[in-house]
Amino acid sequence: MISNIHLIGAGQTRFGELWDKSIRDLMEEATDAAIANSPCTALDIDLIVVSNMLAEVTNGQAHLSAIASSLLPHHPPAIRVESACGSGAFALHTAMAMLESGRARNVLVIGVEKMTDVSMETVASALMGAADSEQERPAGLTFPGIFGLIAQRYMHDFGLSREDLSLVSAVHHRNACANPFAQFRSEITPDAVSSSAAVADPLRLLDCSPISDGAAACILSTEHVNGVRVAASQIASDSLSIIHRPVITSFSATKDAAERALTEAGIKLKEIDVLETHDCFSIAALINLEDLGFCDPGQGINIYKDIFARRGDSGIALGVNLSGGLKGCGHPVAATGIKQVIDVAKQLQKTGRRYGLAHNFGGAAATCGVHILENVS
């Protein structure tokens, strides 16, 4: 069910290694920007939904909902949502449900992570909480290891080469150069990706999204009207561990959420012009394009070959991760899904195109959220 819900304000911090800012600072910066860019005031906010995965481990801080509430003068009620790297999409879906029910008219959604103040080992261990701690963690797997296994199987099944896979990160870094909020604003060549340090065969360092700090916030409203309407909000789930799935080169949660989102929006996939997809690892970007329905299994790389060859060509039908994606823009885990929706809205307004899709998943797509935005201006 979708009523007339509009995205009326948005703001974010830069993503990166932000050692001089606390998690509270990041939340406040994104919140202030979202309110400043909206037609409402802080006092119009009825409810806050906070998206966060790691604060207990990386910051020694729980109860982020109370911190978020204290950022506004009237201390509105606030709740926290966690669904691993898909937390942002699930927070947005929660906000949509509250708006559709009539329990709120203006909801502030904040996603935040502060990940760089602890050791890499601590972050890697905490992130494995998004996998199966009884079956995958004891095997010594980390998420690069899980997606390395997925990449190996994909290469075996579809004949993808190491050189072709390197095009994915090269395209995303190139896109990030135009994004002032991106963690990495410099181009890399496919050869640089292929020759970067091995992480989990066949994945190299530059196949992997970075550890990032950052926050993103948006305001959804049934009271105010803006140029961007939320046409669909859908979530789906799959088994937590990849060992329980019939195939690991396709993610059923993505397929389920996307199919329902298109039905809810009442549109065909070919009407989507702008896409922000969850490229936590380069292989995931290819699988995502296929699961969303933009190409057949094994053919995702052809979209990237076309984009890479036609640099800056406005004739490309589908704008993929124009923000730089998780790889170029950065990946402060629970902020990503909200940032994706903000970037889709920006691209729609900039280009005048009508529909865009944001795709955000948690773990190895054990949870997935898909949002479709419509440019109604």
MORADA-V995996 format. One record per backbone hydrogen bond with DSSP energy under -0.5 kcal/mol. CO is the residue of the C=O (numbers start at 0). NH is the residue of the N-H. Records with the same first field share a line. If there is no record, write none. Layout:
# MORADA-V995996
CO->NH ; NH
This chain:
# MORADA-V995996
2->4
3->5
4->229
5->7 ; 220
8->218
10->216
15->17 ; 212
16->18
17->20
21->25
22->26
23->27
24->28
25->29
26->30
27->31
28->32
29->33
30->34
31->35
32->36
34->37
40->43
41->44
45->76
46->107
47->78
48->109
49->51 ; 80
50->111
53->56 ; 57
54->58 ; 59 ; 60
62->65 ; 66
63->67
64->68
65->69
66->70
67->70
68->71
71->74
76->47
78->49
80->51
82->85
83->82 ; 86
85->89
86->90
87->91
88->92
89->93
90->94
91->95
92->96
93->97
94->98
95->99
96->100
97->101 ; 102 ; 103
98->101
104->221 ; 222
105->45 ; 46
106->108 ; 219
107->48 ; 109
108->217
109->50
110->215
112->213
114->117
118->122
119->123
120->124
121->125
122->126
123->127
125->128
126->129
127->130
130->132
131->135 ; 136
135->138 ; 140
136->139
141->145
142->146
143->147
144->148
145->149
146->150
147->151
148->152
149->153
150->154
151->155
152->156
153->157
154->158
160->164
161->165
163->166
164->167 ; 168
165->169
166->170
167->171
168->172
169->173
170->174
171->175
172->176
173->176
174->177
175->178
177->179
178->181
180->14
182->184
188->192
189->193
190->194
191->195
192->195
196->204
199->202
202->198 ; 199
203->206
204->207
206->281
211->114
212->15
213->112
214->12
215->110
216->10
217->108 ; 219
218->7 ; 8
219->106
220->5
226->375 ; 376
227->6
228->230 ; 373
231->371
233->369
235->367
240->243
241->244
249->251
250->253 ; 254
251->255
252->256
253->257
254->258
255->259
256->260
257->261
258->262
259->263
260->264
261->265 ; 266
267->270
268->271
270->354
272->318
273->356
274->276 ; 320
275->358
276->278
277->279
279->208
280->283 ; 284
281->285
282->286
283->287
284->288
285->289
286->290
287->291
288->292 ; 293 ; 294
289->292
295->298
298->301 ; 302
299->302 ; 303
300->304
301->305
302->306
303->307
304->308
305->309
307->310
309->312
311->313
312->315
316->318
317->319
318->274 ; 320
320->323
323->327
324->328 ; 329
325->209 ; 329
327->183
328->182
330->211 ; 332
331->334 ; 335
332->335
334->338
335->339
336->340
337->341
338->342
339->343
340->344
341->345
342->346
343->347
344->348
345->349
346->350
347->351
353->374
354->272 ; 273
355->372
356->275
357->370
359->368
361->365 ; 366
362->364
365->237
366->361
367->235
368->359
369->233
370->357
371->230 ; 231
372->355
373->228 ; 375
